[in-house]
């Protein structure tokens, strides 16, 4: 994917979170993992992906039972599945990894693509993390990344374009980012998959099925062979392996329009309903403006980047007097006198090479304060 595609994806997701936060408050990098899957006619064994950048050529999909399960019942004989992420909302925690890759079959015009997606979720404490990574189509040595965390009522976002972390929060509640926001479900359903047996995958007892091109609706991928494991208790997909041959580009979207090749993906859940902690990147911190003094009755606090706003029942004059007293005591030096513009007052301060503007306005007997820190 190009840098422009990544920027659009990042902007779309973050704007959705920001809009939700403005209405009700905002709410979530594990390394990408490599799967082993191939374009062989019949996948046979599945192994865990590794936390490194994937190789260009797909490997061989496999499936190895780890524990015997109860005998099959008549209803196990086939599977029709419209969404691989169905049932995630019922889980209290999970880690989801999705690795895909594609290689061109044209030796005169070699092309390849990879995609790595990680999603983590915990209900208690409330946290959600999404991470995407893929080589830049204009510079394969460059990996485009996008990450977003929702932890409590604060959302953090970071992209590879500027490596800066932007945060947003709103006091009182958190916007719930959709689980399984980007999954193979959007690439087609599975119909009449063949039951193989029962196995335990990542600690989850599951039913194992296989399918091929005739039993799946995946546009542009050519000949397909796949395996899927569905949790016996809960009905959610624990693992899904797809290998294809003849498709043009990663998911049929990349590469030249007439190009053909082969590719694979592995979509896998782990840590299902297990306790673990989700943390944002070390350089992702809440705005320094949150540490500034605020009126004792401050309410409806919101933060976007280095800007913080809140409301108070105090008058504009009382707020101005409060900051003229408290900010110098905190090491801030006032620049000039407050600017009065009708029902709005503005103060400017400096400290350690940073600037601080304090804007106080009033409307409908409510005073709003905006604190903005800049370079």
Secondary structure as UniProt FT lines:
FT   HELIX           3..24
FT   STRAND          44..45
FT   HELIX           74..76
FT   STRAND          78..81
FT   TURN            84..87
FT   HELIX           88..90
FT   STRAND          93..104
FT   TURN            107..108
FT   STRAND          112..122
FT   TURN            123..126
FT   STRAND          127..136
FT   TURN            137..138
FT   STRAND          139..151
FT   TURN            152..153
FT   STRAND          154..159
FT   TURN            160..162
FT   STRAND          165..170
FT   TURN            171..172
FT   TURN            179..180
FT   HELIX           184..187
FT   STRAND          190..201
FT   TURN            202..203
FT   STRAND          204..212
FT   HELIX           213..215
FT   TURN            219..220
FT   STRAND          222..231
FT   TURN            232..234
FT   STRAND          237..246
FT   HELIX           250..252
FT   TURN            257..258
FT   STRAND          261..270
FT   TURN            272..273
FT   TURN            282..283
FT   HELIX           288..291
FT   TURN            296..297
FT   STRAND          299..304
FT   TURN            305..306
FT   STRAND          307..312
FT   HELIX           316..329
FT   TURN            330..331
FT   STRAND          333..334
FT   STRAND          339..341
FT   TURN            342..343
FT   STRAND          344..351
FT   TURN            352..353
FT   STRAND          354..363
FT   TURN            364..365
FT   STRAND          366..374
//
